[in-house]
Amino acid sequence: MPSNDEKKQQQQQLQKRTVSTTTTTFEAGESNDGNATSLRLSSPPPPAATPTPAPTMQCLNGCGGGGVAPTEITKVIIDYEEGDLIGIILNDEIIITHIQKDTRADGKLKIGDRIISMNGRLIKDTDMFYHLIKKMHPQILIVVERKLLKTMLTEERIKQTNFEPNFDTCDYFIAHLSKLHGMQLGLSVKVSSLA
């Protein structure tokens, strides 16, 4: 298990690689038919002293507020024959910026995924990725860091926002919206009556 110093060092490295973003968080109630019935925008609260991630994921930077969208570590297995196209384009931070349709990565990797390792080898830059990908077949295990689009609404988060959810008729979640500097953000909500 990594020490506190190692964890801080990992977080600092992740922050250096992160594109400048602004994150807005909102709570939305969702009725059983999938339509939003209530919405509350909020500015990010201060980071929780002890974040409580869902048991099925590993959150690297919190799971519910604090100005940075939470992330999880995901393992993706791709069957890959010599000469096949993997079909992705990476930026300098080893983040996927494009996925070509009908290639090996299509449907398995996502735009925004940051490549961490392939078959156990830590990927340091795009040159290393493209060099190794040619040699790794018939199967590649790719570990990526992936931003979470939504997380469950926790009791702690409810207390922070003074939000009074009605769990009898709605399911609640926190949606994490990342916006690149200079871009505008739009939001539309469909409301339906339960009567």
C-alpha positions in Angstrom: 0.0 0.0 0.0 1.5 3.4 -1.0 2.6 5.7 1.8 1.1 9.2 2.2 4.1 10.8 0.5 3.7 8.4 -2.5 0.0 9.3 -2.6 0.8 13.0 -2.6 3.4 12.5 -5.3 0.9 10.6 -7.5 -1.7 13.3 -7.0 0.8 16.0 -7.9 1.8 14.1 -11.1 -1.9 13.7 -12.0 -2.5 17.4 -11.5 0.5 18.3 -13.7 -1.0 16.1 -16.5 -4.5 17.4 -16.2 -5.9 19.9 -18.8 -7.2 23.1 -17.2 -10.9 22.5 -16.4 -13.6 23.9 -14.4 -16.0 21.5 -12.8 -19.7 22.2 -11.9 -21.6 19.8 -9.9 -25.4 19.4 -9.7 -27.7 17.1 -8.0 -30.6 15.8 -10.0 -33.6 13.7 -9.0 -34.5 11.0 -11.5 -38.0 9.5 -11.5 -38.5 5.8 -12.2 -39.1 6.6 -15.9 -35.6 8.2 -16.3 -36.8 11.8 -16.4 -35.2 14.5 -14.2 -37.8 15.8 -11.7 -35.6 18.2 -9.7 -32.3 20.0 -10.2 -30.0 21.9 -7.9 -26.8 23.6 -9.1 -24.0 24.1 -6.6 -20.5 25.3 -6.4 -18.1 22.6 -5.3 -17.8 22.2 -1.5 -14.5 21.9 0.2 -12.9 18.5 -0.2 -14.2 15.9 2.3 -11.7 14.9 5.0 -12.2 11.2 4.2 -13.9 10.5 0.8 -15.9 7.3 0.7 -15.6 5.8 -2.8 -18.0 3.2 -4.1 -16.7 -0.3 -3.4 -16.5 -1.2 -7.2 -14.0 1.6 -8.1 -10.8 3.2 -7.0 -11.3 7.0 -6.9 -8.0 8.9 -7.2 -9.2 12.4 -6.4 -12.4 12.1 -4.4 -15.9 11.0 -5.3 -18.2 13.9 -4.9 -17.1 17.5 -5.1 -14.0 19.6 -4.6 -13.7 21.2 -8.1 -12.1 18.2 -9.9 -14.1 15.5 -11.5 -13.5 12.2 -9.7 -11.7 9.4 -11.6 -11.5 5.7 -11.5 -8.9 3.2 -12.6 -10.3 0.8 -15.3 -8.7 -2.2 -16.9 -9.5 -2.8 -20.6 -8.5 -6.0 -22.4 -8.1 -5.7 -26.2 -7.5 -8.7 -28.5 -4.8 -7.4 -30.9 -3.1 -9.1 -33.8 0.1 -7.9 -35.4 -0.8 -5.3 -38.0 -4.2 -4.4 -36.6 -5.1 -0.8 -36.0 -5.6 0.1 -32.4 -7.4 3.3 -33.7 -6.6 5.9 -31.0 -4.9 9.3 -31.0 -3.2 10.5 -27.8 -2.2 14.0 -26.7 1.0 14.8 -24.9 -0.5 13.9 -21.5 -1.3 10.4 -22.9 -5.0 11.1 -23.0 -7.1 9.7 -25.7 -8.4 12.5 -28.0 -9.9 10.4 -30.8 -11.0 6.9 -31.4 -11.5 5.6 -35.0 -14.7 3.6 -35.6 -14.4 -0.1 -36.3 -10.9 -0.5 -34.8 -9.8 -2.6 -31.8 -10.2 0.3 -29.3 -13.7 1.3 -30.5 -16.2 0.5 -27.8 -13.6 -0.4 -25.2 -11.6 2.8 -24.6 -13.2 6.2 -24.3 -12.2 9.7 -25.3 -10.7 11.3 -22.2 -9.1 8.1 -20.9 -5.5 8.6 -19.7 -3.3 5.6 -20.5 -1.4 4.5 -17.4 0.1 1.1 -18.4 0.0 -1.7 -21.0 0.6 -5.3 -20.0 2.1 -4.1 -16.7 4.5 -1.5 -18.3 4.1 2.1 -17.1 3.5 4.4 -20.1 5.6 7.5 -19.8 4.8 9.3 -23.1 3.1 8.9 -26.5 6.3 7.7 -28.2 6.6 4.8 -25.7 2.9 3.9 -26.2 3.1 3.8 -30.0 6.4 1.9 -29.9 5.1 -0.8 -27.5 1.7 -1.2 -29.1 3.4 -2.7 -32.2 4.9 -5.5 -30.1 2.1 -6.4 -27.7 -0.1 -9.0 -29.3 -2.3 -11.2 -29.2 -3.8 -9.5 -26.2 -3.2 -6.1 -24.4 -4.2 -5.2 -20.9 -4.5 -1.4 -20.8 -5.0 0.3 -17.5 -6.6 3.8 -17.9 -7.7 6.6 -15.6 -11.2 7.5 -16.5 -13.3 10.5 -15.3 -16.6 9.6 -13.7 -19.7 11.3 -15.2 -21.8 10.6 -12.1 -21.6 9.3 -8.6 -24.2 8.4 -6.0 -25.6 11.1 -3.8 -24.2 10.4 -0.3 -25.5 11.4 3.1 -22.4 13.6 3.6 -23.1 15.4 0.3 -26.8 15.9 1.3 -25.7 17.6 4.6 -23.2 19.9 2.7 -25.9 21.2 0.3 -29.0 21.3 2.6 -30.8 19.4 -0.1 -33.9 17.4 0.9 -34.2 14.5 -1.5 -37.4 12.4 -1.8 -36.0 8.9 -2.2 -39.5 7.4 -2.4 -40.1 8.7 -5.9 -36.6 9.6 -7.2 -33.1 8.2 -7.6 -30.4 10.8 -7.0 -26.9 11.2 -8.3 -24.2 13.8 -8.6 -23.3 14.6 -12.2 -19.7 15.9 -12.8 -19.4 18.3 -15.7 -15.9 19.2 -16.9 -15.6 22.3 -19.1 -12.4 23.3 -20.9 -11.3 26.8 -20.4 -13.0 29.2 -22.9 -15.9 26.9 -23.7 -19.5 27.6 -22.7 -21.7 25.2 -20.9 -25.3 24.5 -21.7 -27.8 22.4 -19.8 -31.3 21.3 -20.5 -33.6 19.4 -18.2 -36.7 17.4 -19.1 -39.3 17.6 -16.3 -42.3 15.2 -16.2 -45.2 14.9 -13.8 -45.7 11.8 -11.8 -49.5 12.1 -11.8 
